[in-house]
Amino acid sequence: MNPFGEELGRYYECYLLLALAIVSEVFGSSMLKATNGFKKLLPSLGVIIGYGVAFYSLSLSLKTLPLGVAYAIWAGLGTVLTALVGITIYKENVNDKKILGLALIVGGVILLNSGGGH
């Protein structure tokens, strides 16, 4: 028995699955750079596992969430987090335009979610 009620429980579960999909996709994307063109085994396995978990979790979240909302959150936050991994781990350059672009992506995701589409 779910203490929050059945519908609220499904709501939280689908967002947890979506969060897992985002984190897994960011992990898989981040490992791509380390594969050296898929010549290194462990990072290559990380890509395969990361993307596998990401797409499976995303598909499960789509049982409840609308496709447009789920994909916008997944792609938008995945892009932002992957860019942050690039900046922090791979020491990629950051400038005002990059920061503005990332802020606009986050703003777009927030706008889509406030539209009441789910």
N, C-alpha and C positions, 0 to 999 in steps of 0.2 A: 504494500500500500504506500503510495506516494503522499507524503505529508503536505505537498503543495498542490495537490489535485492532479488528475491525469493530464489535462491539457497543458497546464503550466509546466509539468514535468517534461512533456514532449518538446515544449518551447525551449527549455534550458538544454535539453539533450541535443537538439539540433544545432544550437549555437556552440555547444562544447565540441560536437563533431566538426563543425565548421572551423573552430579554432585549431583543432588537431590537423585539419586539412591545410590550413594556412601555415602552421609551424612546419609541417612535413614538406610542403612545397618550398618553403624558404630554405630548409635544410638541403633538399635535393638540388635546388638551384645553386646554392652556395657551394655544394660539392662539385658542381660542373667545372668550376675553375681549377679545382685541385686534381681533376682526372687527367690533365695533360692530354686532351683529345682521346679519352677513354683508354689510355695506356697504363694507368695505375689502377690496380684491382680494387683496393678498399674504397677509395673515393667513388669509383664507378659503381660499386655495390651500394654505396650511400645514395647515389642518384636514383638508382632503380628502386630501392626500398622507399626512399623519401617520396618519390612521385607515385609509387604504388599505394602507399598509405594515404597520400594526399587525395588522389582521385577516388579511392574507395570511401574515405571519410566524407568527401564532398558529395558523392552519390547518395550516401545515407542521409546527409543533412537535407538533401533535395526532396526527401519524402515529406518534409514539413514546410520548408522555406520555398518561396517563389524563386524560380531560376534566375531572373534578373537581379534580384536583391542578393541572393547567395553568391552569384558569380561576381557581382560588383564588389562585394566585401572581400571575397577570396582574392580576386585579381588586384584590387586596390591596396589592401593591407599587405598582401604578398609582395607587391612591387615596393612599397615603402620599406618593409622590413628587409627585403633583399638589398635594397640600396643602402640601408644602414649597416648591414653586414659587410657590404663592399667598402664602406667608409671606415668601419672600425677594424675589421679583420684584414682586409686586402689593401688598406691604406689608399683607397681611391680618393681623388680630389673632391672637395666639397666647395661650393660657391653659393652666392645668393640665389642664382637661377635654379640650382638644384634644390635648395631648401624651399623656395617658392613652389616649385613643381610638386614636391612631396606634400607640402601643406595643401595645395589644391586637390591632390588626390584624396587626402584624408577628408577634406571639406566635402568633396563629391560623395564619398561613402556615407558621411553623416547626413547629407541632404537626401540621398536615396532612402536611407533608413527612416528619416522623419516624414517621408511621404505617405506612410500608412499603407504600404503595399502588402503587408503581411499580418 
